[in-house]
Amino acid sequence: MTFKPKRSTGAELAQMLEPLAAAVPPAIAERPAPAAAQSRFEPTAQINFRVSVPMAKLIARLAAEAGGKRRLFAQLLHGAGHDVPDVDLNPPTPRPTYD
């Protein structure tokens, strides 16, 4: 005869651990996100297209000089006389800021 442990469901495990976990503080303190951070970014769309390897290298070099591909294409279109939104000419950085 072999020993077969009883398999508990998730609900049963939660019920067994609930009294023990009540006294344990949370591992991560939850902070509400500031209202300004939620509305800081505008909706965006992703654009993909194929180019030759030399063209990809050229775009990468120019994008590094311009500060990113989005900013590069926005500057090129703006320079050609198109109306480009300010958010594309100077996109917000996705890096966290600590004000």
JOSULVEN-V848133 format. One record per residue. N is the residue number from 1. RES is the residue in one letter. PHI is phi in whole degrees, -180 to 180 (999 if undefined). BURIAL is b if it has 24 or more other C-alpha atoms within 12 Angstrom, else e. D_CENTER is the distance of its C-alpha to the mean C-alpha in Angstrom with 1 decimal. Layout:
n:res:phi:burial:d_center
N:RES:PHI:BURIAL:D_CENTER
N:RES:PHI:BURIAL:D_CENTER
This chain:
n:res:phi:burial:d_center
1:M:999:e:53.7
2:T:-107:e:50.2
3:F:-81:e:47.8
4:K:-120:e:45.0
5:P:-68:e:42.6
6:K:-73:e:41.7
7:R:-92:e:38.2
8:S:-96:e:36.6
9:T:-80:e:34.1
10:G:-62:e:30.8
11:A:-65:e:32.5
12:E:-66:e:35.5
13:L:-63:e:33.5
14:A:-61:e:31.7
15:Q:-66:e:35.1
16:M:-70:e:36.6
17:L:-88:e:33.9
18:E:-55:e:33.6
19:P:-65:e:36.6
20:L:-74:e:35.5
21:A:-80:e:31.8
22:A:-63:e:32.9
23:A:-90:e:33.9
24:V:-88:e:30.9
25:P:-71:e:28.4
26:P:-66:e:24.7
27:A:-73:e:22.9
28:I:-127:e:20.0
29:A:-73:e:20.8
30:E:-89:e:18.8
31:R:-117:e:18.3
32:P:-68:e:17.5
33:A:-70:e:14.7
34:P:-62:e:16.6
35:A:-62:e:17.3
36:A:-66:e:16.5
37:A:-70:e:12.9
38:Q:-72:e:12.5
39:S:-99:e:14.3
40:R:-71:e:13.1
41:F:-103:e:11.0
42:E:-92:e:13.1
43:P:-60:e:12.5
44:T:-127:e:12.2
45:A:-128:e:13.8
46:Q:-101:e:13.5
47:I:-121:e:16.8
48:N:-126:e:18.3
49:F:-156:e:21.8
50:R:-96:e:24.2
51:V:-139:e:26.1
52:S:-72:e:28.6
53:V:-62:e:27.8
54:P:-61:e:29.6
55:M:-67:e:27.6
56:A:-62:e:24.2
57:K:-66:e:25.5
58:L:-64:e:26.6
59:I:-62:b:23.3
60:A:-63:e:21.6
61:R:-66:e:24.3
62:L:-66:e:24.2
63:A:-67:e:20.5
64:A:-64:e:20.8
65:E:-71:e:23.6
66:A:-84:e:21.8
67:G:99:e:18.6
68:G:135:e:16.4
69:K:-67:b:17.1
70:R:-61:b:15.9
71:R:-67:b:18.2
72:L:-60:b:20.9
73:F:-67:b:21.3
74:A:-64:b:21.2
75:Q:-66:b:24.0
76:L:-64:e:26.0
77:L:-68:e:26.0
78:H:-65:e:26.8
79:G:-66:e:29.6
80:A:-85:e:31.0
81:G:96:e:31.5
82:H:-87:e:28.7
83:D:-79:e:27.1
84:V:-114:e:23.6
85:P:-60:e:21.4
86:D:-60:e:20.9
87:V:-65:e:17.1
88:D:-86:b:17.3
89:L:-70:b:19.9
90:N:-134:e:18.0
91:P:-66:b:14.3
92:P:-69:e:12.4
93:T:-81:e:10.9
94:P:-79:e:7.3
95:R:-72:e:9.5
96:P:-70:e:10.9
97:T:-116:e:14.3
98:Y:-116:e:17.2
99:D:-85:e:19.7
